[in-house]
Amino acid sequence: MKKSRFTDEQIVATLRESETGTTTAELCRKYGISNNTLYI
């Protein structure tokens, strides 16, 4: 099984931040992930 680049804590923090109204594009730039990775 492939190891994830992000820890569970990082993933949860990103999802919680997305719930506060931050746009997907801003989150992707901030955390260095692609739009496809952050499919909300």
Beta strands, then each sheet from edge to edge (+ up, - down):
end
